[in-house]
Amino acid sequence: MAKRIDVKDLNIFYGKFHAVDGVTLAVPPRSVTAFIGPSGCGKSTVLRSLNRMHEVTPGARVEGKVLLDGEDIYASSVDPVEVRRTIGMVFQRPNPFPTMSIRDNVVAGLKLAGVSNRKQLNEVAERSLRGANLWAEVKDRLDKPGGSLSGGQQQRLCIARAIAVQPDVLLMDEPCSALDPISTLAIEDLIGELKKDFTIVIVTHNMQQAARVSDQTAFFNLAGVGQPGKLVEIDDTEKIFSNPNQQATEDYISGRFG
Amino acid sequence: MIGAMTEDSGQSGGRAGVRRPGDSIFRALTTGSGLAIVIAIGLIGIFLLIKAVPSLVADKANFLFSPDFITTDPTNLKFGIRDLFVVTVLSSLVALVIAMPIALGIALFLTHYAPARLSRPFAYIVDLLAAVPSIVFGLWGAQVLGPTLEPFETWLNKVFGWFPLFANGNIPLAGAGTIFTVGVVLAVMLLPIITSVTREVFRQTPVMQIEGALALGATKWEMLRTTVLPFGRSGYIAASMLGLGRALGETVAVLIILHASPKPSGFSLFDGGYTFASKIASAASEFSQPLPTGAYIAAGLVLFVLTFIVNAAARSVAGGKVHK
């Protein structure tokens, strides 16, 4: 189940462009780690490298190590498809499969993994929807298309879909940026509950959100346009938001950035 | 003039009741263009009807079910469209059955498997197929493909002859001037049409959908199956229907390849005969008397309606495509 992540001297490139420089950090199991920083600082890129999703972009490659409970997910013997089955991801915009029903959306990952037992699928669907705080709202219309839900519900459906496969880690890339404040609150509450079972890493532009949901916070920055992004510091969230070690972090958090 | 002057003084929003000459002229031009195409279609339909009706009245055979098409004696017209219909539909369906899976494969290859550098020139070559004149396809079909396919068709006929579609045809198989051969040539002609539309639809699959599937641990094929194919399905079907409309009306290639037969069609793919279009083209040089000519125009009318239905079906399938 929940596993720890250790990133060691990670460099990420898109073709010749050096996007992220020398990131080293550790994410303990059953905790929430927030990535904050200005646009273009590489925080989403680092997040996407944690389940090898950045490889979808042509020309992307990494140097360094990402260890999941000590095992390098970039080892040559590791299949990226397997990595993504154990490290789930929730995206900026809700992306349920439009042609599938709510139930089929939730169990899509299980079906891909070869589970076809109807009873088991129904059980997982219910458990995951309950886990995503969505069960009460959709239990009477599980056969309706996923696109019929509101934005906030769709995002919780995507979370249900991600946790249905019992991943070791859950990555969230600005999961609330397309949602209204009430739906955002629902997702933040959910993150608090999910960390009992999962290791969570979340990228957010909303510093209050980082302060509310995370145990530790990593601040990323870049020296200038065209320069690679860097990890400035990572520490307990309380410390980052009250008394950070670096001046750059304090400037960013207090709004004196730029 | 005063109105125009106040309008010119800045805002582009425009108030109700103010008419600008530029807008009026442009509006009239575009509306006129739109109407012209509707009127043209309507006039073609009316022309076909007016010319066809007298011949249909004089027809001494059953127009829908007679395999004959005898128009040599204007006082004794005997024509029906049974065989024309059968040959047209069979050859087009053969083309569709062959072209649809291949076009799907090409579209998927171009959008998701081909390296970016290869994708563009390859797509260009496929599109270039559409620029080859159909007379060239006809020559190739009759001179090269037919003789090449002859042993294969003979084998099909021998082994699967018990199945009506592969039964003995109404012409000898030598040279393979058959519906089957025509279908293969038509399939090649449909490929660029179906491929280019399908390719564009597949290309529009939202990246978020694709990433969502991949993040769940989908392999490439599973990703295609859960996102790209459902997203592009209606576009692919609509493209195939457009291709079918094209195949139904193809004339010259069919005329060159398909051998004529004295016997009526037996619903075999190894039959010869004429499609609507090739029948009309074959007789076009002898159109002099109104009644025999009207017989061919009646056949044209049926083709017109048939393609109209197929295209309307394509539209309705494509129209059902909502961008979710």
Interface residues (C-beta under 8 A of the other chain):
Chain A: N51 M53 V56 P58 V81 E82 R84 R85 G88 M89 F91 R93 N95 P96 F97 P98 T99 M100 A108 G109 L112 A113 P145 G147 C158 R161 A162 V165
Chain B: A116 P206 M208 Q209 I210 E211 G212 A213 L214 A215 L216 G217 A218 T219 E222 T226 T227 P230 F231 K324
